[in-house]
Amino acid sequence: MTSWPAALTLVRHGESLGNVANERAYAEKAEHLDLAVNDPSVELSDLGVRQAEALGKRLGDLPAAEQPTVVVASTYVRAQQTADHLLATAGLEHLPRMSDERLRDREQGLLDRLTWYGVRRRYPEEAERRAYLGKYWYRPPGGESWADVALRIRHVLRDIRSDHADERVLIVSHDVPILMTRYVLESLTPQEAVALSGQVVNCGMTTYERSDNGLALMVFNDATPVEDDAGAEVTAHE
């Protein structure tokens, strides 16, 4: 049987302009986010860049034997920019790097760019359906449920195991795919996975190391690289 990677580190992208717009919209009780681009094209905020650089400093200071040896990133711009900045700061631009659309954020479909104020006003039947089905199983029209994301994460983990056995793999992705990775690797229940919602900070690190039973969780959502950097601050936009 193919061996697991020696280590698997998952990183959420740095704070994005979408995160900022979402926070502003909820603070103002607005119905929709003020964003001019589609979700895949949303860029990092200035703070998001500093967060990625702070993480890069931490990775660059690791002993060579503990640094990642290959990078796989979501195709969304904010994830690609995070990878750019952290690898450049760490001096690891030379690493093999791949993009994988299966690591993208959860698609919101009809509800894209709407706050829940907007959903309840414009699509009250969807608000009712979500309350009935629950956060894990609810799929907005044209979008994805958490279960849908888990399915694509199962496939990408299978390929990572096949293609990067014995490597130290760095994945740059988004909050729900990271939680679904925990769900798959640790056989969490849907309720346990949903209970972690909102905890994954921008540029937080979740690390697994290979054990006799597969991959063992070493640390979840480590924010210390950002906390320790005077030019950055921790954000945890959901």
C-alpha positions in Angstrom: 0.0 0.0 0.0 1.2 3.5 -0.8 2.7 5.3 2.1 1.2 8.6 3.5 3.3 11.8 3.2 5.8 12.2 6.1 3.9 15.3 7.1 0.9 17.2 5.9 0.4 20.9 6.9 -2.8 22.7 6.0 -2.8 26.5 5.9 -5.8 28.8 5.5 -5.2 31.7 3.1 -4.5 35.2 4.6 -7.2 37.7 5.3 -8.9 38.5 2.0 -10.9 41.5 0.7 -13.9 39.2 0.8 -13.3 38.6 4.5 -13.2 42.3 5.1 -16.3 42.9 3.0 -18.2 40.2 4.8 -17.3 41.6 8.2 -18.3 45.1 7.1 -21.6 43.9 5.7 -22.6 42.1 8.9 -21.6 45.1 11.0 -23.9 47.3 8.9 -26.6 44.6 8.7 -26.4 44.8 4.9 -28.0 42.3 2.7 -25.0 41.7 0.4 -21.2 42.1 0.3 -19.7 45.0 -1.5 -17.5 43.0 -3.9 -16.9 43.7 -7.6 -15.3 40.4 -8.4 -16.3 36.8 -8.3 -15.2 34.6 -5.4 -12.3 32.8 -7.2 -10.8 36.3 -8.0 -10.9 37.8 -4.5 -7.4 39.0 -3.5 -5.7 39.3 -0.1 -6.0 42.4 2.0 -2.8 44.2 3.0 -3.1 42.5 6.4 -3.5 39.1 4.6 -0.2 39.7 2.9 1.5 40.4 6.2 -0.1 37.3 7.7 1.3 35.2 4.9 4.7 36.8 5.3 4.6 36.1 9.0 3.9 32.4 8.3 6.7 32.4 5.8 9.2 33.6 8.4 8.2 30.7 10.6 8.6 28.2 7.9 11.9 29.7 6.8 13.3 29.4 10.3 12.5 25.6 10.6 15.3 23.1 10.2 15.6 22.0 6.6 14.4 18.5 7.6 11.1 20.0 8.9 10.4 22.3 6.0 7.8 21.4 3.4 9.1 19.7 0.2 6.1 20.2 -2.0 3.2 22.7 -2.2 -0.4 22.2 -3.3 -2.7 25.2 -3.4 -6.3 26.0 -4.1 -6.7 27.7 -7.5 -8.5 30.7 -5.9 -6.5 33.9 -6.1 -6.3 34.5 -2.4 -4.8 31.0 -1.8 -2.3 31.5 -4.7 -1.2 34.9 -3.3 -0.8 33.4 0.2 1.4 30.7 -1.3 3.4 33.3 -3.2 4.1 35.5 -0.2 4.8 32.8 2.3 7.2 30.9 0.0 9.0 34.0 -1.0 9.5 35.1 2.6 10.6 31.5 3.6 13.1 31.3 0.7 11.2 28.3 -0.6 10.2 29.5 -4.1 12.1 26.6 -5.6 9.7 23.9 -4.2 7.6 21.9 -6.6 4.2 23.6 -6.6 0.8 22.4 -7.9 -2.6 24.0 -8.1 -5.7 21.9 -7.4 -9.3 23.2 -7.9 -10.6 20.5 -5.5 -9.1 22.6 -2.7 -11.2 25.6 -3.5 -13.6 27.2 -1.1 -17.2 26.0 -0.6 -19.4 27.3 -3.4 -22.4 29.3 -2.3 -24.4 29.2 -5.5 -27.5 31.3 -5.4 -26.5 32.8 -2.1 -23.1 34.0 -3.2 -22.3 37.5 -1.7 -25.4 37.5 0.4 -25.4 37.9 4.2 -28.0 36.0 6.2 -29.9 39.2 6.4 -30.1 39.1 2.7 -30.9 35.4 2.5 -33.8 35.7 5.0 -35.3 38.6 3.1 -34.8 37.5 -0.5 -34.9 33.7 -0.1 -36.8 32.9 3.2 -37.5 29.4 2.0 -33.7 28.7 1.8 -33.2 30.0 5.3 -35.9 27.6 6.5 -34.4 24.7 4.5 -31.0 25.4 6.0 -32.4 25.4 9.5 -34.2 22.1 8.8 -31.3 20.3 7.2 -28.5 21.8 9.4 -25.2 23.4 8.4 -23.4 20.2 7.3 -26.1 18.9 4.9 -27.6 22.1 3.5 -26.7 22.7 -0.1 -27.7 26.2 -1.5 -29.1 26.0 -5.1 -26.2 25.9 -7.5 -23.7 25.6 -4.5 -22.2 23.0 -2.2 -22.9 21.4 1.1 -20.1 20.6 3.6 -20.7 17.0 2.5 -19.9 17.9 -1.1 -16.7 19.5 0.0 -15.8 16.4 2.0 -16.2 14.3 -1.1 -13.7 16.2 -3.1 -11.3 16.3 -0.2 -11.4 12.5 -0.1 -10.3 12.4 -3.7 -7.5 15.0 -3.3 -6.2 13.2 -0.2 -6.1 9.9 -2.2 -4.1 11.6 -4.9 -1.7 13.3 -2.4 -1.1 9.9 -0.8 -0.4 8.4 -4.3 1.7 11.3 -5.7 3.6 12.6 -2.6 4.3 9.6 -0.5 7.2 10.4 2.0 7.1 14.1 1.1 6.3 17.0 3.5 3.3 18.5 1.9 2.1 22.0 2.4 -1.5 22.7 1.4 -2.9 26.2 1.1 -6.7 26.2 1.1 -9.8 27.6 2.9 -11.6 27.0 6.2 -14.2 24.5 5.2 -11.8 22.3 3.1 -9.4 22.3 6.1 -12.2 21.2 8.5 -13.3 18.6 6.0 -9.7 17.3 5.9 -10.0 16.8 9.7 -13.4 15.2 9.2 -11.9 12.7 6.7 -8.6 11.9 8.3 -9.9 11.7 11.9 -13.3 10.1 11.1 -15.2 13.0 12.8 -18.9 13.1 12.9 -20.7 15.8 11.0 -21.6 17.4 14.3 -18.0 17.4 15.5 -16.9 19.0 12.3 -19.5 21.7 12.4 -18.6 22.5 16.0 -15.2 23.6 14.7 -16.8 26.2 12.4 -15.4 29.7 12.7 -12.2 28.6 14.5 -9.8 28.4 11.5 -7.8 31.6 11.5 -6.2 33.2 8.5 -2.8 31.7 8.0 -3.3 29.3 10.8 -1.5 26.0 10.5 -2.9 22.5 11.0 -0.2 19.8 10.9 -0.3 16.0 10.7 2.6 13.6 10.9 2.8 10.1 9.7 2.2 7.4 12.3 1.7 3.6 12.3 -2.0 4.3 11.8 -1.8 6.8 9.0 -1.6 10.6 9.7 -1.8 11.8 13.3 -2.9 15.4 14.2 0.0 17.3 15.8 -1.5 20.8 16.0 -4.7 22.4 14.9 -5.0 26.0 13.8 -1.7 27.2 15.1 -1.8 31.0 15.1 1.5 31.7 16.8 3.4 32.7 13.6 1.0 35.6 13.1 0.7 36.3 16.8 4.5 36.6 17.1 4.9 39.1 14.2 4.6 42.7 15.2 3.3 43.7 11.7 0.4 41.3 11.7 -2.6 40.3 13.7 -4.8 37.3 14.0 -8.2 37.2 12.2 -10.7 34.4 12.0 -13.4 35.5 9.6 -15.9 32.7 8.9 
